[in-house]
Amino acid sequence: MDNYLASLLNNKANTILFVGVGNRMKSDDAVGVYICDNIKENERIKSLVVESGIERYVGKINSLTKDILVLVDCTDFDKEPGYSKLVPLDTIQDNTVNTHTISLNRLAEFFPVKTYILGIQPEYIGYGEELTPSIYKKAQEIIMQINRC
């Protein structure tokens, strides 16, 4: 479990919008989309899937976000598959897998709230509609952690 994610989730004063980024046709690149498709929303936790077109959703994201925005995406950390990390978006180098038309790092400029990226190291990002087993397992862990709130 990600301790930073747990800390963010345990702060009951904040509402969090999770935004799923990725390409459903490129195997593990869809992990953010898969996670956000399976979040159970409540008064504190909201979810939106934008797939590869996040720049087209900036207005909608800003209208839905009250306190914290978490972009969930396949990210190359140069670690083992399934490694995940929650980091402030404005503090990282742009190391997301490049399936976006704008870098996620640059997107921090468009959001007026504290914005994080929950990155998951992929195993395979070639063509395919299924997550690899290790990434599916990690996605399930993250979904369970979020849905406990």
trRosetta pair geometry for C-beta under 8 A, 3 or more apart (Angstrom, degrees):
i j d omega theta_ij theta_ji phi_ij phi_ji
1 5 7.3 -125 175 65 78 111
1 6 6.0 56 150 -51 118 122
1 141 6.9 -141 -86 167 66 112
1 145 5.8 144 -134 -96 104 135
2 5 3.8 63 88 12 115 112
2 6 6.5 175 92 -13 59 82
2 84 5.7 -82 -64 104 124 107
2 85 6.9 160 -127 -119 123 30
2 86 5.4 106 159 -6 143 107
2 118 7.5 -179 44 -140 173 102
2 142 7.6 25 5 -108 117 91
2 145 7.4 108 37 145 85 173
3 6 5.4 -52 -146 37 35 115
3 7 6.3 39 153 -22 66 103
4 7 5.6 -50 -148 34 32 113
4 8 6.5 33 152 -18 63 105
4 85 7.6 44 37 -168 137 61
4 86 4.3 -156 99 67 120 112
4 87 7.7 35 122 -71 168 46
5 8 5.6 -54 -149 37 33 113
5 9 6.2 29 154 -16 67 109
5 86 4.8 145 -62 -27 81 147
5 118 6.5 60 -91 -114 120 121
5 142 7.4 -61 166 -137 169 88
5 145 6.3 58 120 133 126 142
5 146 7.8 -66 171 -71 120 81
6 9 5.8 -59 -144 41 29 109
6 10 6.0 27 158 -21 65 111
6 145 6.8 -87 -82 -166 78 121
7 10 5.8 -57 -142 36 26 110
7 11 7.0 32 157 -27 60 100
8 11 6.3 -54 -160 21 30 110
8 14 7.5 -69 -172 75 71 142
8 16 6.8 87 152 -92 108 144
8 68 6.7 -178 -165 160 113 165
8 70 7.5 105 145 -72 157 133
8 86 6.8 -112 -6 150 141 158
8 116 7.4 -76 -99 4 158 163
9 16 7.4 -62 -99 1 61 157
9 145 6.9 -166 -15 153 167 89
9 146 6.7 -144 -104 -116 135 53
9 148 7.8 66 156 72 144 92
9 149 5.0 -123 -173 -72 106 134
11 14 5.1 32 109 15 109 110
12 44 7.0 -77 -150 -103 60 154
13 67 7.8 157 120 -125 72 161
14 44 7.3 81 99 -159 50 103
14 66 8.0 173 -164 94 63 97
14 67 4.0 -157 -151 123 86 154
14 68 5.2 41 169 -6 132 117
15 43 7.5 -91 -108 142 109 60
15 44 5.1 -144 -114 -149 65 52
15 45 7.5 -154 -159 -61 68 27
15 46 6.9 33 170 -2 105 106
15 65 8.0 174 102 -157 102 47
15 66 4.5 45 57 54 125 121
15 67 5.0 129 48 18 66 110
15 68 7.1 -179 89 32 45 80
16 44 6.6 31 19 154 81 79
16 45 5.7 -7 64 -113 95 63
16 46 7.1 -175 94 32 49 71
16 67 6.9 -56 -71 75 50 102
16 68 4.7 -26 -108 78 76 108
16 69 7.7 162 -159 -90 62 19
16 70 6.0 15 -176 -2 109 114
17 46 4.7 -24 -109 75 73 106
17 47 7.3 168 -161 -84 60 23
17 48 6.4 7 -178 6 105 109
17 61 6.9 154 124 -156 148 76
17 64 5.3 110 -110 119 147 105
17 65 4.6 -97 15 -94 140 81
17 66 7.8 127 -28 16 106 66
17 68 7.2 178 25 92 66 56
17 69 5.3 -18 66 -113 100 67
17 70 7.1 176 87 28 49 70
18 35 7.3 -98 160 121 136 106
18 36 5.3 -167 120 -106 104 94
18 39 5.8 139 59 -53 140 166
18 45 7.1 8 -5 -169 109 87
18 46 7.1 179 24 90 69 50
18 47 4.9 -17 67 -109 97 75
18 48 7.5 168 87 28 52 63
18 70 5.0 -24 -107 74 67 105
18 72 5.6 24 -175 -22 98 121
18 118 7.7 -20 -136 20 100 136
18 146 6.9 4 -48 -142 156 151
19 32 7.8 8 113 168 54 119
19 36 6.7 6 -172 -100 15 152
19 47 7.7 165 -83 -159 34 51
19 48 5.1 -16 -112 71 76 94
19 49 7.6 153 -164 -99 55 22
19 50 5.8 8 -177 0 103 116
19 54 7.1 86 150 -124 132 109
19 57 7.6 162 -149 110 130 142
19 61 6.2 0 -86 -116 144 119
19 69 6.7 5 -5 -171 118 93
19 70 7.0 170 20 86 73 50
19 71 5.1 -30 69 -109 104 61
19 72 6.6 174 77 17 45 78
20 32 4.3 158 -153 139 64 78
20 33 4.2 115 155 -101 124 37
20 34 7.4 166 -147 26 136 32
20 35 6.1 174 -103 64 108 80
20 36 3.0 -129 -41 22 117 136
20 37 6.7 9 -38 -27 172 71
20 47 7.1 31 -20 -174 103 96
20 48 7.1 -158 20 97 78 45
20 49 4.2 -20 60 -115 118 72
20 50 6.7 164 75 24 60 65
20 51 7.4 13 112 -64 90 41
20 72 5.3 -27 -103 67 56 109
20 73 8.0 142 -162 -75 42 61
21 32 4.7 -5 49 101 57 155
21 33 7.2 -115 73 -54 10 77
21 50 6.0 -11 -94 68 68 100
21 51 7.1 66 -146 164 40 9
21 52 7.3 88 -170 -97 74 35
21 54 5.5 -13 -110 -59 113 125
21 71 5.6 15 -9 -174 129 98
21 72 6.6 165 21 75 79 52
21 73 4.2 -18 71 -89 112 105
21 96 7.8 -19 112 -160 137 145
21 100 7.0 -7 -178 -80 122 121
21 104 7.2 112 126 -91 174 124
22 26 7.5 -134 175 61 89 103
22 29 4.7 168 -162 147 101 69
22 30 4.7 162 124 -108 128 32
22 31 6.4 146 -70 39 169 53
22 32 4.5 147 -16 44 118 100
22 33 4.7 -120 60 -15 106 101
22 51 6.4 -75 71 -147 45 50
22 52 6.9 -35 141 -68 12 71
22 73 6.0 166 -57 -135 93 69
22 74 5.6 90 -109 -1 121 104
22 99 6.8 57 -146 72 48 140
23 26 4.2 44 89 16 116 113
23 29 4.7 6 47 113 87 130
23 30 6.2 -85 85 -69 39 79
23 51 6.6 73 -97 -174 42 91
23 52 5.1 27 -76 -56 84 119
23 99 4.8 -106 -20 171 122 152
24 30 4.6 77 -110 -109 43 132
24 33 5.9 -85 -74 91 84 161
24 51 6.6 -49 -19 -124 94 113
24 129 6.7 17 155 -136 82 76
25 30 7.7 117 8 -57 26 123
25 127 6.2 -19 156 -140 86 77
25 128 7.6 132 179 57 47 23
25 129 6.4 -25 -118 -86 50 73
26 29 3.8 9 94 32 111 133
26 30 6.6 150 62 -31 65 87
26 99 6.5 -159 36 -96 159 151
26 125 5.1 19 159 -177 106 73
26 126 6.8 -153 -153 121 73 10
26 127 6.3 -51 -105 -97 57 41
26 128 7.2 54 -156 43 21 64
27 30 6.9 -159 117 15 15 100
27 122 7.5 104 107 -164 98 122
27 124 4.9 -36 119 104 156 92
27 125 5.8 -154 64 -120 102 28
27 126 6.0 34 3 59 132 54
27 127 7.2 99 -24 137 94 10
27 128 4.0 36 -70 65 96 108
27 129 7.6 -29 -82 -3 51 8
27 130 6.6 -6 -125 75 74 50
27 131 6.6 117 -179 -113 65 34
27 132 6.4 42 176 -35 116 84
28 31 5.5 4 -173 -36 65 109
28 74 5.6 119 132 -117 82 132
28 81 7.6 -91 -120 -148 162 109
28 120 7.7 -131 177 110 103 108
28 122 3.6 138 111 -141 136 101
28 123 5.6 144 -52 38 154 68
28 124 5.6 122 -3 63 115 55
28 125 5.5 -79 58 -79 91 69
28 131 5.7 82 -98 -140 61 73
28 132 5.6 -24 -63 9 110 99
28 135 4.5 179 -122 -57 106 174
29 74 4.6 -102 -125 19 45 156
29 97 5.7 -113 -111 89 99 144
29 99 5.6 69 -167 -10 141 155
29 122 6.5 -4 -64 -92 53 150
29 125 4.7 78 -45 -140 101 101
30 33 4.7 -57 -166 46 75 117
30 34 5.5 80 133 -29 89 100
30 74 7.6 29 14 -36 22 125
30 129 7.9 21 0 -156 161 45
30 131 6.6 -121 73 -72 98 88
31 34 5.5 -54 -144 37 32 114
31 35 6.3 33 158 -21 66 104
31 72 7.5 -116 116 151 79 98
31 73 7.7 98 73 -174 92 21
31 74 5.2 114 31 -71 109 87
31 120 4.9 -96 118 70 153 141
31 122 7.0 -160 -11 -92 130 86
31 131 6.1 92 -88 -115 80 124
31 135 5.4 -100 -89 174 125 117
31 138 7.6 -1 -152 86 135 108
31 139 5.4 -143 -153 -81 90 117
32 35 5.8 -51 -146 34 30 110
32 36 6.3 20 159 -9 64 110
32 71 7.3 -3 -150 164 143 64
32 72 3.7 158 -139 112 89 79
32 73 4.4 -10 -51 -85 149 39
32 74 6.4 -112 -15 -20 99 65
32 118 7.7 141 -112 80 96 92
32 120 7.4 -178 -59 21 74 113
33 36 6.1 -63 -147 43 27 104
33 37 6.1 34 154 -25 64 109
33 49 5.3 68 -140 -145 78 112
33 51 5.9 34 -94 -96 130 65
34 37 5.7 -54 -147 32 28 115
34 38 6.6 5 160 -3 61 114
34 131 6.2 -33 -31 -45 169 133
34 136 8.0 -81 150 -116 160 65
34 139 5.4 -5 105 -161 123 152
35 38 6.3 -82 -159 46 27 99
35 39 6.8 41 150 -44 67 97
35 72 5.1 -106 71 155 135 154
35 139 5.3 -133 -73 -152 87 92
35 142 5.6 -25 -128 98 128 125
35 143 5.7 -152 -142 -70 72 88
35 146 7.7 94 177 11 102 148
36 39 5.6 -30 -144 2 41 117
36 47 4.6 164 -163 -169 83 110
36 48 6.8 -45 -179 67 138 27
36 49 5.0 161 101 -78 127 80
36 72 5.8 171 -45 49 102 135
37 47 7.8 -171 -61 150 15 139
37 49 6.1 31 -67 -68 77 139
38 139 7.9 90 40 156 141 104
38 143 4.8 -16 107 -131 121 138
38 147 7.9 -62 138 -54 83 130
39 45 6.4 -130 172 150 118 118
39 47 4.0 151 65 -64 130 145
39 143 6.7 -135 -79 -136 59 80
39 146 5.5 -50 -122 119 100 137
39 147 6.5 -163 -143 -72 54 86
40 45 7.6 55 88 92 56 129
40 147 4.8 71 25 -130 106 101
41 45 5.8 -154 -136 99 49 79
41 46 5.5 37 -134 -115 112 47
41 47 5.8 -125 -73 13 99 94
42 45 5.3 44 40 40 83 91
42 149 7.2 -156 41 109 133 82
44 149 6.3 -99 84 145 127 119
45 146 6.4 137 -150 176 146 95
45 149 5.6 115 -41 87 134 124
46 64 6.0 -149 125 169 153 114
48 57 7.1 161 145 180 133 144
48 60 7.1 166 -155 127 154 115
48 61 6.7 -158 72 -97 156 77
48 64 6.4 119 -43 74 139 166
50 53 5.9 -126 167 74 87 66
50 54 4.6 84 122 -96 144 62
50 56 7.4 167 -162 63 106 86
50 57 4.5 -106 -117 7 126 155
50 61 7.7 -22 -61 -62 141 115
52 99 5.3 -89 -118 136 116 96
52 100 5.9 -162 -162 -99 74 55
52 101 7.4 89 153 -15 92 84
53 56 4.4 -6 155 20 110 119
53 57 6.8 107 113 -15 82 98
53 101 7.3 19 -117 13 57 117
54 57 5.7 -72 -156 42 43 107
54 58 7.5 75 150 -60 70 71
54 61 7.8 23 -166 -39 85 146
54 71 7.5 22 -125 -131 150 124
54 100 6.4 -15 22 -138 110 122
54 102 7.2 -113 73 56 99 104
54 104 7.5 43 57 -101 162 81
54 107 6.6 -21 123 -107 132 149
55 58 6.3 -8 -160 -32 42 108
55 100 7.8 123 -21 -179 99 100
55 101 6.1 -80 11 74 134 106
55 102 4.8 95 -65 10 127 133
55 107 7.6 -128 -85 -101 73 104
57 60 4.8 -60 -162 50 75 113
57 61 5.3 80 134 -29 92 100
58 61 5.8 -56 -144 37 26 111
58 62 6.3 23 158 -15 63 108
58 107 7.8 -152 -100 -149 104 95
58 110 4.9 -70 -141 164 127 137
58 111 7.6 -132 -149 -68 85 76
59 62 5.9 -58 -147 39 28 108
59 63 6.3 25 155 -18 64 108
60 63 5.7 -58 -147 37 31 110
60 64 6.3 18 157 -11 66 112
61 64 6.0 -67 -147 42 28 103
61 65 5.9 19 162 -20 68 117
61 69 6.6 59 174 -129 111 135
61 111 6.8 -58 121 -102 122 109
62 65 6.0 -57 -130 37 28 107
62 110 7.7 -108 -57 149 119 84
62 111 6.5 -160 -87 -123 87 66
62 112 6.8 66 -135 17 108 97
65 68 7.4 -127 -161 77 102 20
65 69 4.8 -19 -124 -71 144 102
65 111 7.0 4 67 -156 164 109
65 113 5.1 -140 142 21 124 149
66 113 7.4 96 107 -99 20 151
67 113 6.2 134 155 -157 17 132
67 114 7.4 -13 157 37 62 101
68 113 6.2 -152 -96 150 23 121
68 114 5.3 -29 -115 76 75 100
68 115 7.8 158 -166 -90 58 34
68 116 7.1 6 -177 5 102 107
69 111 5.5 -85 33 -172 157 151
69 113 5.4 117 -10 83 101 115
69 114 7.2 174 29 89 74 49
69 115 4.5 -17 72 -111 108 79
69 116 7.1 172 92 27 57 64
70 86 7.2 -32 -138 -138 116 110
70 115 7.7 172 -82 -159 30 54
70 116 4.9 -14 -113 69 74 101
70 117 7.4 138 -164 -112 61 18
70 118 5.4 32 176 -16 110 109
71 89 6.7 64 23 -86 121 128
71 104 6.1 -179 116 -152 159 125
71 107 7.5 82 -59 90 157 147
71 115 6.9 30 -12 -178 102 99
71 116 7.1 -166 26 95 70 49
71 117 4.8 -29 70 -109 99 73
71 118 7.1 -176 85 24 44 69
72 117 7.8 154 -88 -163 24 59
72 118 4.7 -16 -107 66 72 108
72 120 7.7 23 -175 -9 81 108
72 142 7.9 137 -139 148 129 148
73 96 5.4 -8 128 -134 138 121
73 97 7.7 -160 159 32 101 85
73 104 6.5 -140 25 -75 166 158
73 117 6.2 -42 34 -161 109 105
73 118 7.5 131 22 74 59 59
73 119 6.0 -25 75 -108 78 68
73 120 7.5 -171 99 25 33 79
74 96 7.1 98 86 -161 61 80
74 97 4.9 -21 108 17 107 127
74 119 7.4 39 161 -157 14 73
74 120 5.9 -52 -110 70 49 84
74 121 7.9 65 -163 -149 68 11
74 122 4.7 27 -160 -52 116 114
74 125 6.7 132 153 -97 155 120
75 85 7.8 -93 81 49 142 93
75 95 6.0 70 -173 102 89 87
75 96 5.2 -57 -109 -106 76 61
75 97 6.9 -142 -105 -14 24 78
75 117 6.7 107 -71 145 145 125
75 119 2.8 -26 22 -158 148 120
75 120 6.4 110 26 40 84 33
75 121 6.6 -56 79 -78 69 49
75 122 8.0 149 43 -15 29 84
76 95 5.2 -116 71 164 81 94
76 96 7.2 125 15 -151 79 13
76 97 5.7 107 -29 -69 100 76
76 121 6.8 76 -124 -129 34 75
76 122 7.3 -42 -80 28 71 94
77 83 5.7 -107 62 100 138 127
77 85 6.5 106 -92 13 150 127
77 95 6.7 102 -86 118 43 139
77 119 6.4 131 -49 118 108 130
77 121 5.0 -79 32 -79 101 108
79 83 3.7 -29 109 27 133 165
79 121 4.9 -119 68 -70 91 160
80 83 5.4 112 61 -37 67 108
80 121 6.6 108 87 96 33 149
81 121 5.6 -145 -122 112 32 98
81 122 6.5 -29 -127 141 90 25
81 123 3.5 29 -122 -76 148 89
81 132 6.9 -39 179 84 147 139
81 134 4.7 81 116 100 117 141
81 135 6.3 -77 174 -58 104 86
82 120 6.9 -24 -140 -169 29 94
82 121 6.3 -32 35 65 23 94
82 123 7.4 17 -32 -48 77 103
82 134 4.6 -100 -47 157 122 100
82 135 6.0 -145 -82 -88 74 50
82 137 6.8 -10 -120 74 133 98
82 138 4.1 179 -146 -53 87 136
83 120 7.4 154 81 -156 45 49
83 121 4.1 33 51 8 90 131
84 118 6.6 11 -176 177 110 81
84 119 6.5 175 -147 90 62 51
84 120 4.7 -16 -97 -101 96 71
84 121 7.1 -131 -68 5 48 77
84 138 6.1 156 -34 -179 122 126
84 142 6.8 -157 -150 -74 175 125
85 118 7.7 -174 91 -148 34 48
85 119 5.6 -9 57 57 79 95
86 116 5.4 18 -175 169 89 135
86 117 7.4 -179 -144 88 49 41
86 118 4.9 -15 -97 -100 83 76
86 119 7.9 170 -86 18 34 67
87 91 6.1 -117 165 73 104 107
87 92 5.2 93 110 -54 136 122
87 116 6.4 158 82 -155 27 86
87 117 6.1 -14 61 56 78 84
87 119 7.3 -15 22 8 102 111
88 91 4.5 64 77 8 101 113
88 92 7.4 169 83 -17 56 89
88 114 7.1 -69 -125 -171 100 89
88 115 7.2 89 -160 82 66 55
88 116 5.7 -63 -101 -101 38 72
89 92 6.6 -69 -153 28 32 104
89 104 6.6 -111 -148 148 113 93
89 105 6.8 179 173 -120 83 44
89 107 6.9 -65 170 78 146 92
89 108 4.4 177 110 -82 113 109
89 115 4.4 -30 17 112 132 99
89 116 6.0 -170 -32 -126 82 15
89 117 5.1 101 -93 -26 82 94
90 105 7.8 108 -114 -160 38 69
90 108 4.2 147 -74 -178 85 161
90 115 7.2 92 -24 65 89 98
92 95 6.8 -94 160 19 111 97
92 105 6.5 -127 86 -101 80 101
92 117 6.7 -77 29 38 149 129
93 105 6.9 -37 176 -88 26 148
94 103 4.3 -20 -138 -169 148 127
94 104 6.4 152 -133 52 89 74
94 105 3.7 -98 -75 -5 94 130
94 106 7.4 7 -84 -18 136 79
95 119 7.8 40 87 -142 95 161
96 100 6.8 22 108 6 134 126
96 103 7.2 153 40 -156 113 69
96 104 4.9 74 -11 12 149 127
96 105 7.9 -164 2 -26 106 82
96 117 7.4 -111 -72 -161 113 151
96 119 7.1 -133 -97 -115 79 116
97 122 6.5 12 -46 3 146 137
97 125 5.7 -159 -164 -114 156 166
99 125 7.9 -142 -46 -179 126 128
100 103 6.8 132 87 -97 124 25
100 104 6.5 103 32 -46 167 80
102 106 5.8 -104 169 73 96 125
102 107 6.4 112 117 -65 115 90
103 106 4.5 90 69 4 93 103
103 107 7.2 -145 101 -16 53 83
104 107 5.2 -43 -155 17 43 123
104 117 6.2 78 146 -92 140 137
105 108 6.6 -33 -179 -3 40 110
106 109 6.2 -35 175 13 58 114
107 110 5.4 -55 -165 30 59 114
107 111 6.8 35 149 -11 83 107
107 115 7.5 -132 113 153 95 159
108 111 6.5 -71 -150 40 36 99
108 115 5.5 -169 -121 68 76 134
111 115 4.7 89 84 -59 143 136
118 142 7.3 127 160 -150 138 139
120 135 6.6 106 145 -143 127 94
120 138 5.9 147 -148 121 124 137
120 139 7.3 26 -130 -74 171 75
120 142 7.6 -88 -77 -32 129 152
122 125 5.1 49 136 -55 160 99
122 132 7.8 108 -172 18 73 122
122 135 6.3 6 -133 -89 57 142
123 132 4.3 -77 63 56 132 159
123 134 5.5 102 -47 56 142 119
123 135 5.7 -136 6 -33 104 109
124 128 7.2 19 119 34 120 139
124 132 5.2 110 26 -52 107 130
130 136 7.8 -21 172 -65 84 126
131 135 4.5 -126 -179 93 107 107
131 136 4.2 143 95 -66 120 81
131 139 6.3 -43 -166 -2 174 144
132 135 4.9 77 56 16 82 105
132 136 6.8 -148 89 -11 35 90
133 136 5.6 -55 -141 36 29 114
133 137 6.4 32 159 -21 64 104
134 137 5.8 -52 -152 33 30 113
134 138 6.6 28 151 -15 63 105
135 138 5.6 -50 -146 38 37 111
135 139 6.2 42 152 -23 66 104
136 139 5.6 -53 -147 35 29 114
136 140 6.5 33 153 -21 63 104
137 140 5.8 -53 -152 32 30 112
137 141 6.7 33 150 -20 63 103
138 141 5.6 -52 -153 33 35 114
138 142 6.5 32 152 -16 67 105
139 142 5.8 -57 -150 38 32 109
139 143 6.2 34 153 -21 67 107
140 143 5.6 -53 -144 36 31 113
140 144 6.3 32 156 -19 64 105
141 144 5.9 -57 -151 36 28 110
141 145 6.4 29 152 -20 63 107
142 145 5.6 -53 -149 34 33 113
142 146 6.4 26 156 -14 66 106
143 146 6.0 -59 -148 40 29 106
143 147 5.9 19 159 -12 67 116
144 147 5.9 -61 -136 45 26 106
144 148 6.5 39 159 -35 62 101
145 148 6.2 -51 -158 16 26 114
146 149 6.3 -51 -176 13 43 112
